[in-house]
């Protein structure tokens, strides 16, 4: 092996080690979240340790970030972004964005940080018009959900007055797929839309159950405004907000603790 090859191999190894260390730091912060129902009824939330998505965002000075999910009874209950910014850009390089996607009101806590309490269900479900007959094949149902997701178009609204609109991009691969064997025979998936490349600022949830058929809902993960349409017909929107440090009805964004020196 040449000297150049050795140097390249060492550089790749260091880069891999750095990426793994960064992932561990992101995951540890996500895993420190404590969840419960606001009603204090017993409930088990399952934290999925593998990130749904890993991304960076040069436009927003985010060096590394991950998206994590908690499920309850097999369906999504909450989603958390943990983002590490370029040092010196913000008061803390760590930013958390937490959103409820639960049908019940939930509480989330972090030591020494914001306590989040939702004031309404995290997702407003709507029936899907012209829904396809659900396939008995799990693989074909995924294809159906991909096709459904492509029906939607979304815009990111950069200013409170509704101006500075940017078309969002659907991330082709579902961020999350329901596990098999739900008690109601259901299925579903979570898709993401990004306005800055790969950062999922908007979540599209598709859900099927024997009782309700196909339905859809949205959850925003940005302080910027959002607008969603099907065939130019508005179906969902979220206003532009001040964002950081605030707790809203179904989501919150705040600074995470600095790394210990």
Secondary structure, DSSP 8 states (H G I E B T S, - for coil): --HHHHHHHHHHHHHHHHHHHHHHHHHHHHHT-EEEETT------EE--S-SEEEEEGGGTEEEEEEEEEEETTEEEEEEEEEEE-TTSSSSSEEEEEEE--SS-EEEE-TTS-EEE-SS-S---EE-TT-----S-HHHHHHHHHHHHTTEEEEEE-STTS-SEEE-EE-SS-SEE--S--TTS-EEEEEEEESSSS-EEEEEEEEEETTTEEEEEEEE-SSSEEEEEETTEEEEEE-----TTEE-SSEEEEE------
